[in-house]
Amino acid sequence: MSFASEVKKELTTLTVHRENAKAELIALIRMNGSLGLSNHHFILNIQTENPAIARRIYQLLKQFYDVDSELLVRRKMKLKKNNLYIVRLTAGSEKVLSDLGIFKDGQLIEVAPDQLLQSDAQVRSYLRGAFLAGGSVNNPETSRYHLEIYSVYEDHNQMIADMINKYELNARTTNRRGGFITYLKEGERIADFLSLVGATNAMLKFEDVRIMRDMRNSVNRLVNCENANMDKVASASSKQIENIEYIQSTVGLGQLPPKLREVAEARLANREVSLKELGDLIASGPISKSGINHRLRKISEFAAELRGATAV
């Protein structure tokens, strides 16, 4: 089971108050519902590929509305895709839709009514329904964090983004496959959204994986930084030794001033140590890192002048 499926399964088990459940139903019907006519009566079909969501819709309708509904299963033969689950209201559709405030002039309206989404709990329930209807979220163990909610209508998509951003989650919107999406990219914000809609267990799992992943990334960055520093030290040491050996093989280290000579000899005897460690090994007494660096630079300049003179 994918992580998104785990989230949705958890959301379908939540018990909610009637008014909050109505907000959830508004989102589910508005995003996954369609209207048809039969014998001069409206028939409402709400479809999904997730059986748990279909049961959720069926149970909410049964719980809060005295209407005839049925749960149908259609097998999708093309490419052997998932079954399609349809919750159908054969009578009472207008009553339900009117009560939810999403029916006008014989059709579903695009944007949910403000009067049914006044409280914090109702907004959270609507977002839960919207995620169940058109949401997905990447497994936190994958290479990137991503949560999105797909909507056919731009105004409705913007409404979802505005709802999410009431909680300062930095939701953004864009076009996608003939519709629109609201999406989150930051791991912390995605965890906050999961908590917001009631997916507490999924949020805790997401956070556990995210924290471990961030810790691994931090450790890797530290190791890479340390390795880079070691490579830098090794490269610098190699160049220093090359200059010192060149001086030794041409004119001898005795041609260097005494202070430079003792540093050159210490470097030849301790090729792998850092400048700070090298400073502690000087026979005449410890020298600071900057002091060692200054003397090695002077040695390099001496070697460069010597090479120039030899070339002439």
LUMNU-561108 format. One record per residue (C-alpha): x, y negated, z negated; residue in three letters; residue number from 1. Coordinates in steps of 0.5 Angstrom, whole numbers, plus 500, padded with zeros to 3 digits. Each point is the difference from the previous one (the first is absolute). Last residue first. Layout:
BEGIN
+-----+-----+-----+--------+-------+
!   X !   Y !   Z ! koltor ! marke !
+-----+-----+-----+--------+-------+
!   X !   Y !   Z !    ALA !   NUM !
...
+-----+-----+-----+--------+-------+
//
This chain:
BEGIN
+-----+-----+-----+--------+-------+
!   X !   Y !   Z ! koltor ! marke !
+-----+-----+-----+--------+-------+
! 634 ! 437 ! 535 !    VAL !   312 !
! 496 ! 506 ! 498 !    ALA !   311 !
! 504 ! 501 ! 494 !    THR !   310 !
! 499 ! 493 ! 497 !    ALA !   309 !
! 493 ! 501 ! 501 !    GLY !   308 !
! 500 ! 507 ! 496 !    ARG !   307 !
! 504 ! 497 ! 495 !    LEU !   306 !
! 495 ! 494 ! 499 !    GLU !   305 !
! 494 ! 505 ! 500 !    ALA !   304 !
! 503 ! 504 ! 495 !    ALA !   303 !
! 502 ! 493 ! 495 !    PHE !   302 !
! 492 ! 498 ! 501 !    GLU !   301 !
! 498 ! 507 ! 498 !    SER !   300 !
! 505 ! 500 ! 494 !    ILE !   299 !
! 497 ! 493 ! 498 !    LYS !   298 !
! 493 ! 503 ! 501 !    ARG !   297 !
! 502 ! 505 ! 495 !    LEU !   296 !
! 502 ! 495 ! 495 !    ARG !   295 !
! 494 ! 496 ! 500 !    HIS !   294 !
! 496 ! 506 ! 499 !    ASN !   293 !
! 504 ! 502 ! 494 !    ILE !   292 !
! 499 ! 493 ! 497 !    GLY !   291 !
! 492 ! 501 ! 502 !    SER !   290 !
! 500 ! 506 ! 497 !    LYS !   289 !
! 503 ! 498 ! 493 !    SER !   288 !
! 507 ! 502 ! 499 !    ILE !   287 !
! 503 ! 505 ! 494 !    PRO !   286 !
! 507 ! 500 ! 498 !    GLY !   285 !
! 507 ! 500 ! 503 !    SER !   284 !
! 499 ! 507 ! 502 !    ALA !   283 !
! 493 ! 499 ! 504 !    ILE !   282 !
! 495 ! 506 ! 499 !    LEU !   281 !
! 495 ! 495 ! 497 !    ASP !   280 !
! 499 ! 496 ! 506 !    GLY !   279 !
! 500 ! 507 ! 504 !    LEU !   278 !
! 493 ! 501 ! 497 !    GLU !   277 !
! 497 ! 494 ! 501 !    LYS !   276 !
! 502 ! 500 ! 508 !    LEU !   275 !
! 497 ! 507 ! 500 !    SER !   274 !
! 504 ! 507 ! 500 !    VAL !   273 !
! 501 ! 504 ! 506 !    GLU !   272 !
! 508 ! 499 ! 502 !    ARG !   271 !
! 503 ! 500 ! 493 !    ASN !   270 !
! 507 ! 501 ! 501 !    ALA !   269 !
! 501 ! 496 ! 506 !    LEU !   268 !
! 495 ! 494 ! 497 !    ARG !   267 !
! 505 ! 500 ! 494 !    ALA !   266 !
! 506 ! 499 ! 505 !    GLU !   265 !
! 497 ! 494 ! 503 !    ALA !   264 !
! 497 ! 497 ! 494 !    VAL !   263 !
! 507 ! 500 ! 497 !    GLU !   262 !
! 503 ! 498 ! 507 !    ARG !   261 !
! 495 ! 494 ! 500 !    LEU !   260 !
! 503 ! 497 ! 493 !    LYS !   259 !
! 507 ! 501 ! 502 !    PRO !   258 !
! 500 ! 497 ! 506 !    PRO !   257 !
! 500 ! 504 ! 506 !    LEU !   256 !
! 506 ! 502 ! 504 !    GLN !   255 !
! 502 ! 506 ! 495 !    GLY !   254 !
! 494 ! 503 ! 503 !    LEU !   253 !
! 504 ! 502 ! 506 !    GLY !   252 !
! 501 ! 497 ! 506 !    VAL !   251 !
! 497 ! 504 ! 505 !    THR !   250 !
! 497 ! 507 ! 497 !    SER !   249 !
! 498 ! 496 ! 494 !    GLN !   248 !
! 497 ! 495 ! 503 !    ILE !   247 !
! 496 ! 504 ! 504 !    TYR !   246 !
! 498 ! 505 ! 494 !    GLU !   245 !
! 497 ! 493 ! 497 !    ILE !   244 !
! 496 ! 498 ! 506 !    ASN !   243 !
! 497 ! 507 ! 500 !    GLU !   242 !
! 499 ! 501 ! 493 !    ILE !   241 !
! 496 ! 494 ! 500 !    GLN !   240 !
! 496 ! 502 ! 506 !    LYS !   239 !
! 498 ! 506 ! 497 !    SER !   238 !
! 499 ! 497 ! 493 !    SER !   237 !
! 495 ! 495 ! 504 !    ALA !   236 !
! 496 ! 506 ! 503 !    SER !   235 !
! 500 ! 504 ! 494 !    ALA !   234 !
! 497 ! 495 ! 496 !    VAL !   233 !
! 495 ! 498 ! 506 !    LYS !   232 !
! 498 ! 508 ! 500 !    ASP !   231 !
! 499 ! 500 ! 493 !    MET !   230 !
! 496 ! 494 ! 500 !    ASN !   229 !
! 496 ! 503 ! 505 !    ALA !   228 !
! 499 ! 506 ! 496 !    ASN !   227 !
! 498 ! 496 ! 494 !    GLU !   226 !
! 495 ! 497 ! 504 !    CYS !   225 !
! 497 ! 506 ! 503 !    ASN !   224 !
! 500 ! 503 ! 494 !    VAL !   223 !
! 496 ! 494 ! 497 !    LEU !   222 !
! 495 ! 500 ! 506 !    ARG !   221 !
! 499 ! 508 ! 499 !    ASN !   220 !
! 499 ! 499 ! 493 !    VAL !   219 !
! 495 ! 494 ! 501 !    SER !   218 !
! 496 ! 504 ! 506 !    ASN !   217 !
! 500 ! 506 ! 495 !    ARG !   216 !
! 497 ! 496 ! 495 !    MET !   215 !
! 495 ! 497 ! 505 !    ASP !   214 !
! 498 ! 507 ! 502 !    ARG !   213 !
! 499 ! 502 ! 493 !    MET !   212 !
! 495 ! 494 ! 498 !    ILE !   211 !
! 496 ! 501 ! 507 !    ARG !   210 !
! 499 ! 507 ! 498 !    VAL !   209 !
! 498 ! 499 ! 493 !    ASP !   208 !
! 496 ! 494 ! 503 !    GLU !   207 !
! 496 ! 504 ! 505 !    PHE !   206 !
! 498 ! 505 ! 495 !    LYS !   205 !
! 498 ! 495 ! 495 !    LEU !   204 !
! 496 ! 497 ! 505 !    MET !   203 !
! 497 ! 507 ! 503 !    ALA !   202 !
! 498 ! 501 ! 493 !    ASN !   201 !
! 496 ! 493 ! 499 !    THR !   200 !
! 497 ! 500 ! 507 !    ALA !   199 !
! 495 ! 495 ! 497 !    GLY !   198 !
! 499 ! 495 ! 505 !    VAL !   197 !
! 505 ! 495 ! 497 !    LEU !   196 !
! 505 ! 505 ! 498 !    SER !   195 !
! 501 ! 502 ! 507 !    LEU !   194 !
! 500 ! 493 ! 502 !    PHE !   193 !
! 506 ! 499 ! 494 !    ASP !   192 !
! 504 ! 506 ! 503 !    ALA !   191 !
! 499 ! 497 ! 507 !    ILE !   190 !
! 503 ! 493 ! 497 !    ARG !   189 !
! 506 ! 503 ! 497 !    GLU !   188 !
! 502 ! 504 ! 506 !    GLY !   187 !
! 499 ! 494 ! 504 !    GLU !   186 !
! 498 ! 501 ! 507 !    LYS !   185 !
! 492 ! 499 ! 500 !    LEU !   184 !
! 495 ! 500 ! 505 !    TYR !   183 !
! 494 ! 497 ! 503 !    THR !   182 !
! 498 ! 503 ! 507 !    ILE !   181 !
! 496 ! 498 ! 506 !    PHE !   180 !
! 497 ! 503 ! 506 !    GLY !   179 !
! 501 ! 502 ! 507 !    GLY !   178 !
! 506 ! 504 ! 498 !    ARG !   177 !
! 503 ! 496 ! 495 !    ARG !   176 !
! 500 ! 492 ! 499 !    ASN !   175 !
! 503 ! 497 ! 494 !    THR !   174 !
! 499 ! 498 ! 493 !    THR !   173 !
! 504 ! 499 ! 493 !    ARG !   172 !
! 499 ! 501 ! 493 !    ALA !   171 !
! 504 ! 497 ! 495 !    ASN !   170 !
! 498 ! 503 ! 494 !    LEU !   169 !
! 498 ! 494 ! 496 !    GLU !   168 !
! 493 ! 503 ! 497 !    TYR !   167 !
! 496 ! 496 ! 504 !    LYS !   166 !
! 504 ! 502 ! 506 !    ASN !   165 !
! 497 ! 506 ! 500 !    ILE !   164 !
! 493 ! 497 ! 501 !    MET !   163 !
! 503 ! 495 ! 505 !    ASP !   162 !
! 503 ! 506 ! 504 !    ALA !   161 !
! 493 ! 504 ! 500 !    ILE !   160 !
! 496 ! 493 ! 502 !    MET !   159 !
! 505 ! 500 ! 506 !    GLN !   158 !
! 499 ! 507 ! 502 !    ASN !   157 !
! 493 ! 498 ! 500 !    HIS !   156 !
! 500 ! 494 ! 504 !    ASP !   155 !
! 505 ! 504 ! 505 !    GLU !   154 !
! 495 ! 506 ! 501 !    TYR !   153 !
! 502 ! 507 ! 502 !    VAL !   152 !
! 503 ! 501 ! 493 !    SER !   151 !
! 507 ! 504 ! 498 !    TYR !   150 !
! 502 ! 499 ! 493 !    ILE !   149 !
! 508 ! 501 ! 499 !    GLU !   148 !
! 505 ! 502 ! 495 !    LEU !   147 !
! 508 ! 501 ! 502 !    HIS !   146 !
! 506 ! 501 ! 496 !    TYR !   145 !
! 506 ! 502 ! 504 !    ARG !   144 !
! 505 ! 506 ! 501 !    SER !   143 !
! 495 ! 506 ! 497 !    THR !   142 !
! 500 ! 502 ! 493 !    GLU !   141 !
! 494 ! 495 ! 499 !    PRO !   140 !
! 496 ! 504 ! 504 !    ASN !   139 !
! 497 ! 495 ! 505 !    ASN !   138 !
! 493 ! 497 ! 498 !    VAL !   137 !
! 493 ! 500 ! 504 !    SER !   136 !
! 494 ! 496 ! 500 !    GLY !   135 !
! 494 ! 500 ! 505 !    GLY !   134 !
! 493 ! 503 ! 496 !    ALA !   133 !
! 504 ! 502 ! 493 !    LEU !   132 !
! 504 ! 493 ! 500 !    PHE !   131 !
! 494 ! 496 ! 502 !    ALA !   130 !
! 496 ! 504 ! 494 !    GLY !   129 !
! 505 ! 498 ! 495 !    ARG !   128 !
! 500 ! 493 ! 502 !    LEU !   127 !
! 493 ! 499 ! 499 !    TYR !   126 !
! 501 ! 504 ! 493 !    SER !   125 !
! 505 ! 495 ! 498 !    ARG !   124 !
! 496 ! 494 ! 503 !    VAL !   123 !
! 494 ! 503 ! 496 !    GLN !   122 !
! 504 ! 500 ! 494 !    ALA !   121 !
! 503 ! 493 ! 500 !    ASP !   120 !
! 493 ! 498 ! 501 !    SER !   119 !
! 496 ! 496 ! 505 !    GLN !   118 !
! 500 ! 505 ! 506 !    LEU !   117 !
! 493 ! 501 ! 501 !    LEU !   116 !
! 498 ! 492 ! 501 !    GLN !   115 !
! 506 ! 500 ! 505 !    ASP !   114 !
! 496 ! 504 ! 505 !    PRO !   113 !
! 505 ! 505 ! 504 !    ALA !   112 !
! 502 ! 497 ! 507 !    VAL !   111 !
! 499 ! 503 ! 506 !    GLU !   110 !
! 492 ! 501 ! 500 !    ILE !   109 !
! 497 ! 507 ! 501 !    LEU !   108 !
! 494 ! 500 ! 505 !    GLN !   107 !
! 493 ! 499 ! 501 !    GLY !   106 !
! 499 ! 493 ! 499 !    ASP !   105 !
! 504 ! 500 ! 494 !    LYS !   104 !
! 503 ! 505 ! 495 !    PHE !   103 !
! 506 ! 500 ! 496 !    ILE !   102 !
! 497 ! 497 ! 493 !    GLY !   101 !
! 501 ! 507 ! 496 !    LEU !   100 !
! 492 ! 500 ! 499 !    ASP !    99 !
! 499 ! 499 ! 507 !    SER !    98 !
! 504 ! 505 ! 502 !    LEU !    97 !
! 497 ! 505 ! 495 !    VAL !    96 !
! 493 ! 498 ! 502 !    LYS !    95 !
! 501 ! 500 ! 508 !    GLU !    94 !
! 503 ! 507 ! 499 !    SER !    93 !
! 494 ! 503 ! 497 !    GLY !    92 !
! 499 ! 506 ! 504 !    ALA !    91 !
! 505 ! 504 ! 504 !    THR !    90 !
! 506 ! 498 ! 496 !    LEU !    89 !
! 506 ! 504 ! 503 !    ARG !    88 !
! 507 ! 501 ! 496 !    VAL !    87 !
! 504 ! 503 ! 506 !    ILE !    86 !
! 507 ! 504 ! 499 !    TYR !    85 !
! 504 ! 501 ! 506 !    LEU !    84 !
! 505 ! 506 ! 500 !    ASN !    83 !
! 507 ! 499 ! 501 !    ASN !    82 !
! 504 ! 500 ! 507 !    LYS !    81 !
! 500 ! 506 ! 504 !    LYS !    80 !
! 503 ! 496 ! 506 !    LEU !    79 !
! 493 ! 499 ! 502 !    LYS !    78 !
! 495 ! 505 ! 497 !    MET !    77 !
! 498 ! 495 ! 494 !    LYS !    76 !
! 495 ! 504 ! 496 !    ARG !    75 !
! 494 ! 497 ! 497 !    ARG !    74 !
! 498 ! 500 ! 493 !    VAL !    73 !
! 493 ! 497 ! 497 !    LEU !    72 !
! 498 ! 497 ! 494 !    LEU !    71 !
! 493 ! 498 ! 499 !    GLU !    70 !
! 496 ! 495 ! 497 !    SER !    69 !
! 493 ! 498 ! 498 !    ASP !    68 !
! 499 ! 494 ! 496 !    VAL !    67 !
! 499 ! 499 ! 492 !    ASP !    66 !
! 507 ! 495 ! 500 !    TYR !    65 !
! 505 ! 500 ! 494 !    PHE !    64 !
! 502 ! 507 ! 499 !    GLN !    63 !
! 498 ! 503 ! 506 !    LYS !    62 !
! 504 ! 494 ! 504 !    LEU !    61 !
! 506 ! 501 ! 496 !    LEU !    60 !
! 500 ! 507 ! 500 !    GLN !    59 !
! 500 ! 500 ! 508 !    TYR !    58 !
! 505 ! 495 ! 500 !    ILE !    57 !
! 505 ! 504 ! 496 !    ARG !    56 !
! 499 ! 506 ! 503 !    ARG !    55 !
! 502 ! 497 ! 507 !    ALA !    54 !
! 506 ! 497 ! 496 !    ILE !    53 !
! 502 ! 507 ! 498 !    ALA !    52 !
! 499 ! 503 ! 507 !    PRO !    51 !
! 505 ! 495 ! 503 !    ASN !    50 !
! 499 ! 500 ! 508 !    GLU !    49 !
! 495 ! 494 ! 498 !    THR !    48 !
! 493 ! 498 ! 503 !    GLN !    47 !
! 494 ! 496 ! 497 !    ILE !    46 !
! 494 ! 501 ! 505 !    ASN !    45 !
! 494 ! 495 ! 498 !    LEU !    44 !
! 493 ! 502 ! 504 !    ILE !    43 !
! 495 ! 494 ! 502 !    PHE !    42 !
! 493 ! 502 ! 501 !    HIS !    41 !
! 496 ! 499 ! 506 !    HIS !    40 !
! 500 ! 507 ! 502 !    ASN !    39 !
! 508 ! 501 ! 499 !    SER !    38 !
! 504 ! 494 ! 500 !    LEU !    37 !
! 508 ! 499 ! 499 !    GLY !    36 !
! 504 ! 497 ! 495 !    LEU !    35 !
! 507 ! 501 ! 499 !    SER !    34 !
! 505 ! 500 ! 493 !    GLY !    33 !
! 507 ! 501 ! 499 !    ASN !    32 !
! 502 ! 493 ! 498 !    MET !    31 !
! 494 ! 497 ! 498 !    ARG !    30 !
! 497 ! 506 ! 497 !    ILE !    29 !
! 507 ! 501 ! 496 !    LEU !    28 !
! 500 ! 493 ! 498 !    ALA !    27 !
! 493 ! 499 ! 498 !    ILE !    26 !
! 500 ! 507 ! 496 !    LEU !    25 !
! 506 ! 497 ! 496 !    GLU !    24 !
! 496 ! 494 ! 498 !    ALA !    23 !
! 494 ! 504 ! 498 !    LYS !    22 !
! 505 ! 505 ! 496 !    ALA !    21 !
! 502 ! 493 ! 496 !    ASN !    20 !
! 492 ! 498 ! 499 !    GLU !    19 !
! 499 ! 508 ! 498 !    ARG !    18 !
! 505 ! 500 ! 495 !    HIS !    17 !
! 506 ! 505 ! 502 !    VAL !    16 !
! 503 ! 507 ! 499 !    THR !    15 !
! 506 ! 501 ! 504 !    LEU !    14 !
! 501 ! 507 ! 503 !    THR !    13 !
! 500 ! 497 ! 507 !    THR !    12 !
! 506 ! 496 ! 499 !    LEU !    11 !
! 505 ! 506 ! 498 !    GLU !    10 !
! 498 ! 503 ! 506 !    LYS !     9 !
! 502 ! 494 ! 504 !    LYS !     8 !
! 507 ! 499 ! 497 !    VAL !     7 !
! 501 ! 507 ! 501 !    GLU !     6 !
! 498 ! 500 ! 507 !    SER !     5 !
! 505 ! 494 ! 501 !    ALA !     4 !
! 506 ! 504 ! 497 !    PHE !     3 !
! 499 ! 505 ! 505 !    SER !     2 !
! 497 ! 507 ! 498 !    MET !     1 !
+-----+-----+-----+--------+-------+
//
